[in-house]
Amino acid sequence: DPKIIQKPKYLVAVTGSEKILICEQYLGHNAMYWYRQSAKKPLEFMFSYSYQKLMDNQTASSRFQPQSSKKNHLDLQITALKPDDSATYFCASSETGGGTLYFGSGTRLTVL
Amino acid sequence: GDSVTQTEGQVALSEEDFLTIHCNYSASGYPTLFWYVQYPGEGPQLLFRASRDKEKGSSRGFEATYDKGTTSFHLRKASVQESDSAVYYCALSSDSNYQLIWGSGTKLIIKP
């Protein structure tokens, strides 16, 4: 059974709309992350959270907002979607900061 | 700042060929070094890691030795198989940082 669940697997949105990407991990980890992967940037770090607190933010745009309602949840809200946001978004977790990352299978977002 | 350099963007080999993917890093102190592998349609997964000088990491026939003198962690495999076709990422973590530093990735293609 997958230990990191990302929903949905595929997502199509129109420009200007808003979407939420869901991530839950069942590894008992304390740190969670979001990464983005596109043809332009192979693997791009976005955010890291530890015990539901933001640790690092490398995303310039405020349109991307992580939301952590529980220790094992880290959703990603994206507002005012643009075609350039089209990418696969990966959620990951680790036991502690700097530890081995475990990735989900990703949400593939297409913005038309 | 810390950085990881993978010189090969793509490597094409035949089955049973010897594989080397080069990874050099720049970081202070003793970072932990990782190799991750990403198969099509999946998130990256840990191949192995090493935390100290001369430590060898290995998994599934792949291996790499932490070399602080040459700041390298080159990935090698004696005999590649078609199932090894994937993208390989070298990464480092230092001082319990919540952000791994990633190389640009190397796509391994096994020619039929």
HADDOCK unambig.tbl for C-alpha pairs under 7 A between the chains (distance, minus, plus):
assign (segid A and resid 42 and name CA) (segid B and resid 104 and name CA) 6.47 0.50 0.50
assign (segid A and resid 48 and name CA) (segid B and resid 98 and name CA) 6.22 0.50 0.50
assign (segid A and resid 55 and name CA) (segid B and resid 98 and name CA) 6.80 0.50 0.50
assign (segid A and resid 56 and name CA) (segid B and resid 98 and name CA) 6.85 0.50 0.50
assign (segid A and resid 90 and name CA) (segid B and resid 43 and name CA) 6.83 0.50 0.50
assign (segid A and resid 97 and name CA) (segid B and resid 96 and name CA) 5.07 0.50 0.50
assign (segid A and resid 97 and name CA) (segid B and resid 97 and name CA) 5.72 0.50 0.50
assign (segid A and resid 97 and name CA) (segid B and resid 98 and name CA) 4.59 0.50 0.50
assign (segid A and resid 98 and name CA) (segid B and resid 93 and name CA) 5.42 0.50 0.50
assign (segid A and resid 98 and name CA) (segid B and resid 94 and name CA) 6.80 0.50 0.50
assign (segid A and resid 98 and name CA) (segid B and resid 96 and name CA) 4.39 0.50 0.50
assign (segid A and resid 98 and name CA) (segid B and resid 97 and name CA) 4.99 0.50 0.50
assign (segid A and resid 98 and name CA) (segid B and resid 98 and name CA) 5.26 0.50 0.50
assign (segid A and resid 98 and name CA) (segid B and resid 99 and name CA) 6.71 0.50 0.50
assign (segid A and resid 98 and name CA) (segid B and resid 100 and name CA) 6.61 0.50 0.50
assign (segid A and resid 102 and name CA) (segid B and resid 45 and name CA) 6.47 0.50 0.50
assign (segid A and resid 103 and name CA) (segid B and resid 43 and name CA) 5.38 0.50 0.50
assign (segid A and resid 103 and name CA) (segid B and resid 44 and name CA) 6.18 0.50 0.50
assign (segid A and resid 103 and name CA) (segid B and resid 45 and name CA) 6.69 0.50 0.50
assign (segid A and resid 104 and name CA) (segid B and resid 43 and name CA) 5.79 0.50 0.50
assign (segid A and resid 105 and name CA) (segid B and resid 42 and name CA) 4.91 0.50 0.50
assign (segid A and resid 105 and name CA) (segid B and resid 43 and name CA) 4.87 0.50 0.50
assign (segid A and resid 106 and name CA) (segid B and resid 43 and name CA) 6.41 0.50 0.50
